[in-house]
Every structure is written in C-alpha cells, then in structure tokens.
Amino acid sequence: MNRNLIFKTLGLVLLFEAAAITPCLFISLYYGENDLQAFLYSLMIVSPVGFALAMTPVNSKDVGYREGFAIATLSWLLTALFGSLPFMFSGALPCFVDAFFETMSGFTTTGASVIDNIEALSHGILFWRSLTHWLGGMGTIVLILALIPSLKVAGMQLYRAEVPGPTKGKVLPRILQTSRQLYKLYLIITGAEIILLCIAGVPLFDSFIHTFGTVATGGFSSKNMSVGAYDSLAIELIIVFFMIICGVNFALHYNALRGNLKSYWRDHEIKLYLGLIIVSVLLIGGNLINTLGYQPGEAFRASLFTVSSIITTTGYATADFNSWPEFSKFILLALMFVGGCAGSTGGAIKNIRFLILFKTASRQLVRLLHPQAVVPVRLGKDVVPEIVVENVQTFFFLYIFILAAVTAYISFLGYDIVSSLSAVAATLGNIGPGLGLVGPATNFSAMPYSGKVILSLCMLLGRLEIYTVLVVISTKFWR
C-alpha cells in the first residue's frame, strides 16, 4: 500500500479545509462577533497538521483500490474531526461528540442536528456549518481531483471510491476534466439559486446558507423553523426546483448544457424519480385534504415541498409532517429509502438500484417459467452487467442489515420503534429529520452519546455507500 501518498492526500484535504475555514473568520470580523478566536485556533491546528502531511515525500502517484478506499474514508473522518473544532472553540457545541455529530452531518449532507436554537449561533458558525454541506455535496476528493493536476494518474480510483451510485459514469474521458466540469456546473447552480433567492426577498447571508443546503441536498438552515420561517410560496418554489434538479445525475445536466436535452428523456432513472415525486405529492396532498381538512392549495404546497425535500434527502421543512396522517408519514418513510439519482448530491439507496432490483425480480419470475432462458437485465436497450446486478443486490442487503442492526440498538436506548427506525433511515440515507422523537420540530440533541456516535458512523456509511467504509475497517484490508 502506498501509505505516503495516502498521507500526502490527507494533508491536501486538511489544507483545503483550512482554506474553507478562512472565509468564516472574515465573516466573524465583518459582523464583529466573538467567534473570531474559534476560527483562529482552528486554523492554528488544522493548517500545521495539513501542511506536515502534505509534505510527505511520494515516489509514486499511482493509486490502487486500497489507497482509493483508504483516502476516501479517512478524508471524511478527518474533515469531520477537525471541522468540529470551530463548534467546540466557539462554545456552540463544547462537547466533542455533539460537535463531531454536527460536523459529520454537515460534510455528509445529512442535515441532522443537535443544536436547539440555531438562530442563537453567530454568523461565522452558521456559515461554517452550512459550508460543510456545500463542500461535502460534490465531495472533497472530487474537489481535489479538480484542483490538483498531479493526482490525475490516481484519479479514477479516488473517483470510484467517493462518487455515489452503482456505476461511476464520467462526463469526459479524463477524471481531471470530469471533476472540473462537475464543479463548474455545481458553481453555476449555486450562483443561480443565490441570485433567485435574493430576488425573492431572502437576505444575502441567508441566501448563501439555504443555497448551500439545497444544492448539496443537506438541509441546514439559519432559522429554527427552517424554510417555513419565510412563509413564502416564491421562496419555497425556488428551493423545490433546485432540490429536484440537484437530486438528478449531474452528468445529465452537463449533457443538457452541451445541447443534449434528450439525455433527460432517455434516462430511465430520472423517469422513476420524477414519477415518484408526482405520485407522492398527489397522494399526500389528497390525504391531507381528506383527513385534516386542508385547503387544496395549502395541501399540495406542503406536500410538494416535503416530498421534494425527503426524496432528494435535503431535509428542509415548511411543515411538521410528524403530525400528518399515518398514510402520509408512511409514504415519506418509504421515500427516505429511495432517495435521489446516482451521480447526484442526494443520498439513500438511489432510484437506479430500485430499478435494477425490480428488473432482477422480473427476470427471476421469467426464469421460473423458462429455466433454460437467458434473460439479461436491461435498462431500455442497455444490458446491465451481471457484476453491477450483483453489486446492487449485495448493497441492498447490507443497507437493510445495517438499518435493522442500528435500529435495534437505538430502540435499546429507549426510543420507540418509529423514532428508532426513522432516525437510522434519516442518517444512513443522509436525509436529516425523521419521525417521532427525531421529527422536523425536534432534533437529535436528546440522543445518548453512544447513539450519536453510531448514527455519525451511519452518516459516513451512507455518504460513501457502505462498501468503501466496510472495506477499510475489514482486517484483510490492512494485511
């Protein structure tokens, strides 16, 4: 294993994190708040450690799968570990477990929080809290690949270890080009939403905060009532639009910008994704009208925002859906498992995997009737390789197994089954709020420390899609 290259790359990750902390320092200066020292102390720790690791001499830049998996997993752990320092030094979250939970939630774009009064936070801490979303949305490794040409030889292994989805499609032949184009697109979408939110009446600072949470499908807000604090249809529709497009494979957006709009229509995953949104909005809206007496406009407005927020794993809220009818909550819980599309900033299992699982089940029925038949799994005209089918089946099993095991542990801590199940689904799927005691009107602050640590690990497993983390913690990996 090329340990020196691992150390060097981790050092670069920490230096980028130090660079990301710097704007928060200037924001603290601008607003004249007392968190300036928190960022200075953080920089005094992160920068030297990052610099020392980055200076590690490297003879070969070639990276195999072992190095790729190690770098991806350890970089996320280190960014969460060192990223928790501003929370601790500022006193916003003096307890390390709470600070680590909040930071891991930020970088993995989960959006689960342990902070009871968000509006009491300083501007610098609020900005750092949401900036972790934006950095984690497209991925720190993808950012490094975009900015460090010297890693282009190693690029594909790092890219495969971090980018979500059963297939790791590239928009351009070289990973360096792909990474740069993806981040350019990410910046364009970010800038567009900031401008539109400002036009809709959101203050500039809050526009940045909510844009970071939207394009990364993270969900951190600067308001205790989340987006519902604005009570504005225009603001909600802007955020809904960007949540939905950021739940789509970014390679499709890139192709569309180059004039290939048909790529949307030809993609089977996006059809399922949009279909689920439409059907869920209609079902929940109708349920709210019939059960709670909502007016149609009010019902479908709340339904559209909540469904978009949950399926994209963003986690923003305009209503306390924990108080909705059981049928509506069941649909939302189901959407927590589905999530966005592969290659998006969304989390959970992903639409493409459910498509492949459904096709695989259909194939098995045909084989029962015709045992000698050769029936490939197809998505449209494309045949899905058997290795991908096997990967999806194993991933689904591991996802459900981890979900069940951690749910059992959280229930052992005293939480009811709905709260336990949704807490794990919300963290493993990188969603944020769950149901019951961890619903949109509450948070994870009352969770025992052991529960927060386990759920933090679930966030990491969900963001790196299980395999990367499990490989690194296996005993065979380090032999």
LUMVOLO-82354 format. One record per residue (C-alpha): residue number from 1; y, x, z. Coordinates in pm, whole numbers, plus 50000, padded with zeros to 5 digits. Example, Ala and Ser with C-alpha at 12.3 -4.5 7.8 and 13.67 -1.06 7.14 Angstrom:
<nodes>
[1 [49550 51230 50780]],
[2 [49894 51367 50714]],
</nodes>
This chain:
<nodes>
[1 [50000 50000 50000]],
[2 [50347 50126 49907]],
[3 [50495 50099 50258]],
[4 [50808 50300 50175]],
[5 [50907 50054 49903]],
[6 [50845 49766 50143]],
[7 [51080 49926 50400]],
[8 [51340 50004 50136]],
[9 [51340 49649 50000]],
[10 [51360 49500 50351]],
[11 [51658 49726 50411]],
[12 [51828 49589 50099]],
[13 [51759 49236 50223]],
[14 [51929 49313 50554]],
[15 [52226 49474 50378]],
[16 [52268 49158 50171]],
[17 [52251 48956 50492]],
[18 [52522 49176 50642]],
[19 [52732 49116 50330]],
[20 [52678 48742 50373]],
[21 [52791 48755 50738]],
[22 [53119 48925 50641]],
[23 [53293 48615 50492]],
[24 [53220 48430 50817]],
[25 [53416 48698 51001]],
[26 [53721 48637 50781]],
[27 [53686 48261 50829]],
[28 [53696 48320 51204]],
[29 [54011 48527 51159]],
[30 [54172 48258 50945]],
[31 [54108 47980 51196]],
[32 [54183 48203 51496]],
[33 [53866 48110 51676]],
[34 [53678 48303 51943]],
[35 [53362 48376 51745]],
[36 [53507 48686 51575]],
[37 [53327 48921 51813]],
[38 [52996 48742 51749]],
[39 [53009 48835 51381]],
[40 [53134 49188 51453]],
[41 [52848 49252 51697]],
[42 [52602 49105 51446]],
[43 [52729 49334 51170]],
[44 [52708 49632 51406]],
[45 [52335 49564 51444]],
[46 [52231 49433 51101]],
[47 [52416 49693 50891]],
[48 [52279 50012 51050]],
[49 [51922 49878 51056]],
[50 [51951 49768 50694]],
[51 [52107 50097 50588]],
[52 [51839 50304 50766]],
[53 [51558 50108 50598]],
[54 [51731 50112 50258]],
[55 [51747 50493 50272]],
[56 [51368 50521 50287]],
[57 [51260 50762 50009]],
[58 [51044 50597 49744]],
[59 [50826 50783 49495]],
[60 [50705 50480 49303]],
[61 [50872 50145 49241]],
[62 [50551 49976 49132]],
[63 [50459 49677 49345]],
[64 [50118 49514 49362]],
[65 [50036 49177 49505]],
[66 [50000 49321 49857]],
[67 [50352 49466 49853]],
[68 [50492 49149 49697]],
[69 [50341 48925 49964]],
[70 [50446 49159 50245]],
[71 [50805 49187 50122]],
[72 [50841 48810 50073]],
[73 [50704 48718 50416]],
[74 [50871 48995 50615]],
[75 [51209 48947 50445]],
[76 [51221 48583 50551]],
[77 [51118 48672 50906]],
[78 [51378 48949 50928]],
[79 [51662 48741 50785]],
[80 [51585 48465 51036]],
[81 [51556 48715 51321]],
[82 [51880 48899 51250]],
[83 [52053 48585 51125]],
[84 [52014 48432 51469]],
[85 [52247 48695 51622]],
[86 [52577 48512 51544]],
[87 [52445 48199 51716]],
[88 [52346 48398 52024]],
[89 [52655 48618 52049]],
[90 [52891 48322 52000]],
[91 [52720 48118 52270]],
[92 [52648 47833 52028]],
[93 [52276 47887 52090]],
[94 [52237 48151 52363]],
[95 [51859 48101 52381]],
[96 [51675 48319 52126]],
[97 [51410 48055 52046]],
[98 [51676 47794 51968]],
[99 [51879 48041 51761]],
[100 [51570 48154 51570]],
[101 [51467 47791 51505]],
[102 [51813 47704 51371]],
[103 [51831 48013 51151]],
[104 [51478 47974 51015]],
[105 [51564 47611 50944]],
[106 [51870 47732 50754]],
[107 [51709 48001 50541]],
[108 [51404 47786 50460]],
[109 [51643 47497 50370]],
[110 [51470 47271 50622]],
[111 [51778 47132 50793]],
[112 [51609 47056 51126]],
[113 [51849 47130 51408]],
[114 [51858 47186 51784]],
[115 [52238 47151 51810]],
[116 [52350 46826 51974]],
[117 [52723 46844 51899]],
[118 [52773 47002 51557]],
[119 [53146 46925 51548]],
[120 [53197 47145 51855]],
[121 [53093 47455 51659]],
[122 [53356 47696 51530]],
[123 [53431 47713 51158]],
[124 [53276 48059 51131]],
[125 [52946 47949 51286]],
[126 [52942 47630 51078]],
[127 [52994 47832 50762]],
[128 [52721 48083 50852]],
[129 [52484 47800 50943]],
[130 [52527 47639 50600]],
[131 [52546 47967 50409]],
[132 [52191 48041 50525]],
[133 [52094 47729 50330]],
[134 [52260 47845 50012]],
[135 [52106 48192 50033]],
[136 [51762 48053 50107]],
[137 [51776 47784 49839]],
[138 [51721 48009 49540]],
[139 [51565 48278 49755]],
[140 [51671 48616 49888]],
[141 [51414 48800 49678]],
[142 [51533 48631 49360]],
[143 [51888 48735 49454]],
[144 [51781 49095 49500]],
[145 [51597 49092 49168]],
[146 [51916 48963 49006]],
[147 [52136 49232 49158]],
[148 [51913 49539 49184]],
[149 [51803 49654 48836]],
[150 [51594 49935 48986]],
[151 [51343 49677 49109]],
[152 [51278 49535 48765]],
[153 [50938 49708 48746]],
[154 [50830 49535 49064]],
[155 [50996 49209 48979]],
[156 [50706 48988 48877]],
[157 [50505 49040 49195]],
[158 [50810 48964 49412]],
[159 [50898 48666 49195]],
[160 [50547 48524 49220]],
[161 [50540 48567 49595]],
[162 [50858 48368 49655]],
[163 [50922 48113 49379]],
[164 [50772 47771 49467]],
[165 [50518 47588 49257]],
[166 [50161 47629 49130]],
[167 [50290 47800 48813]],
[168 [50561 48068 48804]],
[169 [50732 47996 48477]],
[170 [51004 48228 48352]],
[171 [51306 48116 48154]],
[172 [51337 48460 47989]],
[173 [51084 48734 47910]],
[174 [51208 48971 48181]],
[175 [51221 48880 48551]],
[176 [51557 49058 48590]],
[177 [51709 48833 48322]],
[178 [51540 48525 48467]],
[179 [51674 48593 48816]],
[180 [52028 48647 48692]],
[181 [52029 48335 48477]],
[182 [51890 48123 48761]],
[183 [52163 48245 48995]],
[184 [52432 48186 48732]],
[185 [52309 47829 48699]],
[186 [52297 47799 49079]],
[187 [52660 47913 49100]],
[188 [52768 47669 48827]],
[189 [52607 47375 49006]],
[190 [52756 47489 49337]],
[191 [53107 47516 49194]],
[192 [53083 47180 49019]],
[193 [52988 46997 49337]],
[194 [53259 47165 49544]],
[195 [53522 47054 49291]],
[196 [53392 46697 49270]],
[197 [53373 46659 49649]],
[198 [53730 46784 49684]],
[199 [53842 46530 49421]],
[200 [53660 46259 49617]],
[201 [53863 46344 49927]],
[202 [53642 46584 50120]],
[203 [53837 46875 50275]],
[204 [53770 47211 50107]],
[205 [53584 47360 50402]],
[206 [53359 47054 50437]],
[207 [53306 47055 50059]],
[208 [53159 47403 50085]],
[209 [52939 47303 50380]],
[210 [52796 46993 50214]],
[211 [52758 47163 49877]],
[212 [52556 47444 50033]],
[213 [52336 47183 50198]],
[214 [52297 46982 49877]],
[215 [52224 47242 49609]],
[216 [51980 47417 49842]],
[217 [51835 47077 49943]],
[218 [51888 47188 50302]],
[219 [52092 46920 50478]],
[220 [52310 47098 50734]],
[221 [52636 46908 50777]],
[222 [52962 46974 50960]],
[223 [52954 46620 51100]],
[224 [52744 46474 51380]],
[225 [52685 46165 51164]],
[226 [52605 46376 50858]],
[227 [52735 46235 50527]],
[228 [52756 45891 50689]],
[229 [53069 46010 50871]],
[230 [53269 45976 50548]],
[231 [53154 45620 50472]],
[232 [53248 45673 50108]],
[233 [53047 45545 49813]],
[234 [53200 45805 49580]],
[235 [53103 46095 49808]],
[236 [52752 45958 49851]],
[237 [52700 45918 49476]],
[238 [52819 46274 49410]],
[239 [52577 46411 49669]],
[240 [52294 46188 49542]],
[241 [52347 46318 49188]],
[242 [52335 46681 49294]],
[243 [52042 46627 49530]],
[244 [51840 46477 49247]],
[245 [51922 46746 48990]],
[246 [51852 47022 49244]],
[247 [51511 46868 49305]],
[248 [51432 46932 48937]],
[249 [51284 47254 48799]],
[250 [51579 47486 48734]],
[251 [51410 47616 48419]],
[252 [51464 47271 48266]],
[253 [51835 47285 48350]],
[254 [51857 47627 48189]],
[255 [51689 47499 47873]],
[256 [51920 47198 47868]],
[257 [52229 47419 47891]],
[258 [52100 47604 47587]],
[259 [52083 47275 47396]],
[260 [51721 47180 47455]],
[261 [51774 46843 47622]],
[262 [51431 46727 47507]],
[263 [51274 46956 47767]],
[264 [51355 46692 48030]],
[265 [51177 46418 47840]],
[266 [50874 46632 47762]],
[267 [50822 46733 48123]],
[268 [50564 46513 48294]],
[269 [50662 46620 48642]],
[270 [51020 46501 48610]],
[271 [50897 46161 48485]],
[272 [50689 46118 48801]],
[273 [50976 46247 49017]],
[274 [51234 46005 48876]],
[275 [50982 45722 48867]],
[276 [50907 45764 49236]],
[277 [51278 45761 49318]],
[278 [51340 45439 49123]],
[279 [51036 45255 49262]],
[280 [51104 45370 49620]],
[281 [51470 45266 49603]],
[282 [51375 44919 49477]],
[283 [51100 44870 49736]],
[284 [51306 44987 50034]],
[285 [51617 44804 49917]],
[286 [51420 44482 49883]],
[287 [51258 44537 50223]],
[288 [51598 44586 50389]],
[289 [51728 44264 50230]],
[290 [51427 44054 50326]],
[291 [51366 44195 50673]],
[292 [51703 44298 50814]],
[293 [51930 44070 50610]],
[294 [52121 44348 50434]],
[295 [52352 44253 50151]],
[296 [52211 44376 49815]],
[297 [52486 44632 49759]],
[298 [52455 44768 50112]],
[299 [52075 44776 50096]],
[300 [52044 44964 49768]],
[301 [52327 45201 49856]],
[302 [52150 45303 50177]],
[303 [51812 45308 50003]],
[304 [51931 45525 49712]],
[305 [52087 45788 49936]],
[306 [51799 45802 50183]],
[307 [51524 45811 49920]],
[308 [51707 46085 49727]],
[309 [51759 46283 50047]],
[310 [51396 46259 50158]],
[311 [51216 46319 49828]],
[312 [51436 46619 49749]],
[313 [51377 46739 50109]],
[314 [51754 46764 50166]],
[315 [51768 46567 50488]],
[316 [52123 46429 50475]],
[317 [52167 46083 50625]],
[318 [52405 45791 50591]],
[319 [52193 45551 50799]],
[320 [51949 45568 51087]],
[321 [51636 45498 50884]],
[322 [51437 45528 51206]],
[323 [51549 45170 51278]],
[324 [51437 45038 50939]],
[325 [51126 44819 50890]],
[326 [50785 44983 50913]],
[327 [50720 44941 50540]],
[328 [51037 45133 50454]],
[329 [50951 45407 50703]],
[330 [50603 45432 50555]],
[331 [50748 45493 50208]],
[332 [50984 45758 50344]],
[333 [50698 45928 50528]],
[334 [50495 45932 50206]],
[335 [50790 46084 50017]],
[336 [50805 46363 50277]],
[337 [50472 46484 50144]],
[338 [50564 46454 49776]],
[339 [50893 46645 49770]],
[340 [51072 46776 49460]],
[341 [50957 46953 49146]],
[342 [50810 47300 49113]],
[343 [51079 47560 49047]],
[344 [51343 47356 49230]],
[345 [51506 47418 49567]],
[346 [51308 47122 49707]],
[347 [51012 47157 49939]],
[348 [50689 46973 50033]],
[349 [50375 46960 49817]],
[350 [50560 46903 49485]],
[351 [50514 46637 49218]],
[352 [50328 46868 48982]],
[353 [50048 46920 49233]],
[354 [50002 46546 49279]],
[355 [49988 46508 48901]],
[356 [49718 46773 48877]],
[357 [49524 46623 49169]],
[358 [49535 46279 49008]],
[359 [49419 46421 48674]],
[360 [49141 46613 48851]],
[361 [49023 46298 49028]],
[362 [49025 46109 48696]],
[363 [48822 46389 48536]],
[364 [48566 46370 48815]],
[365 [48515 45998 48752]],
[366 [48452 46069 48384]],
[367 [48202 46342 48475]],
[368 [48010 46099 48696]],
[369 [47963 45873 48394]],
[370 [47911 46157 48145]],
[371 [47765 46458 48333]],
[372 [47748 46677 48021]],
[373 [48104 46611 47908]],
[374 [48358 46893 47901]],
[375 [48678 46733 48028]],
[376 [48975 46965 48075]],
[377 [49267 46870 48296]],
[378 [49565 46805 48073]],
[379 [49935 46751 48125]],
[380 [50033 46595 47796]],
[381 [49890 46821 47528]],
[382 [49870 47125 47754]],
[383 [49543 47217 47921]],
[384 [49583 47318 48286]],
[385 [49387 47641 48351]],
[386 [49097 47598 48593]],
[387 [49241 47867 48819]],
[388 [49554 47653 48862]],
[389 [49344 47343 48935]],
[390 [49152 47537 49200]],
[391 [49479 47673 49341]],
[392 [49622 47321 49374]],
[393 [49310 47182 49541]],
[394 [49299 47467 49793]],
[395 [49672 47440 49860]],
[396 [49640 47066 49927]],
[397 [49351 47123 50168]],
[398 [49540 47396 50356]],
[399 [49855 47183 50370]],
[400 [49670 46886 50521]],
[401 [49470 47109 50756]],
[402 [49785 47279 50891]],
[403 [49959 46941 50914]],
[404 [49671 46796 51120]],
[405 [49633 47101 51345]],
[406 [50003 47132 51431]],
[407 [50039 46753 51470]],
[408 [49761 46766 51730]],
[409 [49946 47043 51914]],
[410 [50282 46862 51911]],
[411 [50114 46545 52040]],
[412 [49955 46759 52314]],
[413 [50312 46846 52422]],
[414 [50371 46477 52494]],
[415 [50515 46340 52169]],
[416 [50389 46012 52022]],
[417 [50184 46028 51703]],
[418 [50468 45912 51472]],
[419 [50710 46168 51613]],
[420 [50446 46441 51606]],
[421 [50331 46372 51251]],
[422 [50680 46336 51109]],
[423 [50806 46645 51296]],
[424 [50538 46858 51132]],
[425 [50580 46688 50794]],
[426 [50957 46744 50815]],
[427 [50926 47115 50898]],
[428 [50625 47204 50685]],
[429 [50787 47017 50395]],
[430 [51131 47173 50468]],
[431 [51288 46827 50498]],
[432 [51475 46820 50831]],
[433 [51480 46487 51012]],
[434 [51161 46297 51078]],
[435 [51087 45969 51251]],
[436 [51065 45860 51612]],
[437 [51196 46119 51860]],
[438 [51299 46354 51577]],
[439 [51473 46092 51361]],
[440 [51813 46125 51188]],
[441 [52001 46010 51500]],
[442 [51834 46276 51718]],
[443 [51712 46633 51667]],
[444 [51460 46892 51786]],
[445 [51658 47014 52091]],
[446 [51422 46845 52341]],
[447 [51114 47009 52187]],
[448 [50948 47262 52423]],
[449 [50991 47627 52323]],
[450 [50631 47664 52214]],
[451 [50674 47364 51983]],
[452 [50989 47513 51832]],
[453 [50812 47842 51763]],
[454 [50517 47668 51596]],
[455 [50748 47446 51389]],
[456 [50953 47753 51287]],
[457 [50631 47902 51153]],
[458 [50567 47573 50970]],
[459 [50908 47608 50802]],
[460 [50815 47956 50681]],
[461 [50472 47840 50563]],
[462 [50633 47553 50374]],
[463 [50904 47764 50212]],
[464 [50662 48034 50093]],
[465 [50399 47771 50012]],
[466 [50132 47876 50263]],
[467 [49939 48133 50058]],
[468 [50195 48414 50086]],
[469 [50212 48392 50466]],
[470 [49840 48339 50526]],
[471 [49754 48639 50310]],
[472 [49990 48865 50508]],
[473 [49860 48759 50851]],
[474 [49495 48797 50749]],
[475 [49312 49101 50884]],
[476 [49182 49200 50539]],
[477 [49536 49236 50406]],
[478 [49616 49542 50619]],
[479 [49288 49728 50570]],
</nodes>
